[in-house]
Amino acid sequence: MSQRRQLDYHRHQLLEIRDIMNSMKNLAYLETRKLARYLSSQQQAVSMIEQAATDLLHTHPELHPRVEQASTSVILLGSERGFCGDFNEALLKKLDQYTAQTDTGPVTLIAIGGKLQQFVENDSRLILSLRGASVAEEAIDVLNNLMEQLTALQLLHKSDQINILYHAPASNQVIMQSIFPPFVELSQTYKAYAIPASINLAPDTLLKELTHHYLFSLLYEISYASLMAENNQRIDHLQSALRRIDEKTGDLKRKINAVWQEEIIEEIEIILLNTMPASNHRK
């Protein structure tokens, strides 16, 4: 195979890869548009539950959740798929900073996301690994599985703390957020109401119901936020790769043209030599 054919074949391969990566980028962009709608609705749901819990705790301060922290479980919400830069590495960097700066006692880890698991599979603190969601519609199965596993591990029946580490799309930062026990921050600024809230259930029963709905709603919100941040990073990562491919294919095109010109010049020289009179050859 001539040099020009080799260069052209390489360029053709890069263009095929570019088409695939551009399709992946477009799919990631469409996913972010969908997630933006889901995330907005979920944030409203979480806000409404927090307001109801605030009213209940202000009326019944005896229900204030207390954290008797003996240990901390951290849920790492990573990526199920790749092509999203240092998405998972950033989580682990933040985790190291958190454990170094905070006196949390013993820490156990729960990893969500196939690509993340590659980084933590040998960590002695890891107690559970779960597959993550690739698209928004898969979040419900992931969260149902997570809640079942948390119940099986009895983490939701202890007074220990459960935090979740995830990427926030708005700030593009890794956030550590406490999710259990719930409503701790809300109850710290309570005030007594002159007129108690009107409720149809016993206060402790209502708080348990609110807790159940709140955990699911909050985890949905965080899952959507993490997926959006992941897809935003995927778009940036793929766009950067596409620029490099465009630069490479541009260089190959120029090389192909240069080789082609050299081949034409060689052909012209051969033709000229073949058309010269025999006497000129002898001279």
N, C-alpha and C positions, 0 to 999 in steps of 0.2 A: 504494500500500500504506500503510495506517494506521501510526502510530507503534507501536501495540501489536503489530501483526502483524510489523513489522520486528524489534522486540525479541524476540518469541517465536521468530521464525525464527533469529535469532542465537543464542538460548539453545539451540535444538534442534541447531544445528550444533556448539556447544561440547559438548553431551551426547554426540553421536556421536563427536567427537574423544576425549572422556573414555573411552568404551567401548574404543576402539582402544588408547589408551595404557595402560589398565588391563590389557588382554589382554597387551600387551608386557611389563608389569611382572610379571604372573603367569608368563609364559614364562621371564623372566629368573630368577625365584625357583626355578622347577623346574630350570633349568640349574645353579644353584648347588648344589642338593641332589645332583644327579648328579655334579657335579665334586668335591664333598666326598668321595665314595666313591672316585673315580678318584685324587684327589690323595693320599689316605691310603695307598692301595696302592702308588702310585709312589714315595712317600717311603720306604716300607719297602724297595723294590727298590734305590733309590739308596743307602740306608744299608748294605745287605748288600754291594753292590759296593765301597763305600768301605772296609768292614771287610776284605774280601778283598784289596784293593789295599794297605791298611795292612800286613797280614801279609806280603804279598809284598815290599814295599819295605823292611820291617824286616829281612827275611831276606836280601835282595839290595840293599844300599844303592847298589851301582854303577848301578842302574837309575833312580836319582832323576832326575825330569825337571828340566831347567834352562831358565830363561827368559832368553834373550839378546835382550832386548827392543829392537827397532829401531823398531817401529811397533805400533799398537794398532788392532784392528778392533772396533767396538762394534755389536752387534745391538740395535736398538730394537724392542721387542715391544709394538706399539701395538694399536689396535682396528681390526677390519674393518668394524664397523658403528658408528653414531652413538648418540645419546641416552645418553651416559655422562659428561656433564660435561666437566671439563678433563683427562680421562684422558691424552690425547696431549700436551697442553701441559705437563703435569707431567713427562713423560719428557724433553722438550727442556730444561726448566728444570734438571733434575738433570744432564743432559748438559753444559750450560753450566757448572754448578758443578764438575763433575768435570774438565773440560778446563782450567778456570781454576786449580784447586787442585793438579792432578797433572801432573808432568812426564812425559808419556806419549810424547813424540815425535809423529810424524805420526799423525793419527787418520783412519780411514775409517769410513763408516757403512753399515749394512745395515738397511733399514727393512722391517718386516713389519706389514702392516695397511693396508687401503685408505684409511681415514680419516687415518691417520698420514702417508701419502705426500703428502697435500695440504700438509702443513707443511714437508716436507723436499725436495720435488721440485727446488727451485732451489739446494739446498745443494751447494757444490762438493765436499764430502767424501763425498757419496753415491756408492757404487759398485754398489749393488744394491737393487732394490725387489721385494718379493714380497707376494702376497695373504696374508691371515691367516685364522685359523679363526673362524667365527661360533659354532660349537658344538663340543663335545668330540670328536665323531666325525670332525671335519675335521682334527684336529691331526696325524694320521699323514701325510696328504698334504702338509701344510705343512712338516712336519719332513723328510720324504723329499726334498722340493724344496730345502729349505735345505741339507741335507747334500750334495746333488748340486752345488749352486751353490758351496758352500764348497770342495768338491773341485776344481771347475772353475777356481776362482780361486786354487787351490793354497794356501789359507790354512791347511789342516790339515797341510801338509808343511813349514811354516816354523817357526821358533822364536819367531815373533812371538806376541803375546798376543791372545786373543779374549775380549771381555767381552760380557755381555748385560745390558741395562737393562730392568727390568720392574717391575710392581706386585706387591707381596706382599699377599695378602688379609688375613692375620692382623693386620698392623700398619698396613695401608692406606698404606704408604710405598713410594717408588720405590727399588729395590735395584739396585746395580751389582755383578754377580757375575762372576768369572773362570771360564770354562769350558774354556779351552785355553791352554797345556798343562794336562792334568788332573792331579790328585793332588799338586799343588805344595805346598799347605798341609799335606797329610797327611804328606809326606815330610820336612818341616822338623823334626819332633819324633820322628824314628825312634830306635829302640834295637836293638841287636844281639840276636838270639835265640840262646840256647844250643843249642836244637834247631831246625834249619831246617824251614820249612814243607814238607810233603809235596805235591809237584805232579807231574802227569803230562806237562806240556809244558815246553819250554825256558822259562826265566824271561822272556826278552825277548818270546817269542811269546805267553806268557800275559798279559804286560802290554799288548801290542797288542790282544789280544782283550778284555781288561777295559776298555781305553780306548774301543773301539768301542761296547761295550754301555753303558758309563758315559755317554758323550756322548748317546746316544739316550735313556737313562733320565732323565738330568738335564734334557735339553731337554723331555721329556714332562712332568716335574714342574713345570718353570718355565712351560710352556705352559698347563697346567691351573691353576696358581696365578694367572697373568695373566688367564686367562679368568674365573676366579672373582672376582678383584678387579674386572674390567670389569663383570661382571654385578651385583656388589654396588653399584658406582657407578651403574649403569643403574637399579637399583631405587630408590636414593636420589633420583636425578635425576627419574625419572618420578613418584615419590611427591610430590616437591616441586611438579612441574607439575600433578599431580592436585589438590593442595590449592589452587593458584592458580585452576584451572578451577572448583573447587567454590565458591570465594569469588566468582568472576566470575558464575557462574550464579545464585548466591544474590542478588547485587546486581541482576542482570537480572530475577529473579523479583519482587523488591520493586518495581522500576520498572514491570514489567508490571502488578502489582496496583494501583500508584498511578495509572497511566494508565487502567486499567480502571475504577477508582472515579471518575476524572474523567469518563470517557465516560458512566457511569451517571448521574452528577449532571447532565450536560448533557442526557441523554435525559429525565430527570425534569423538568428545567426547561422543556424544549420541550413535554412532555405537559401540564404545568400551564398553560403559556401558551395552549396550544390549547384547554384546557377552560374557560378563564376566559370569563365572559359578554362579549358585544360591548360592553356599556356600560362595563365595567371597562377595556376596551382604549382607549375614547374618553377616559375620564378620565385 
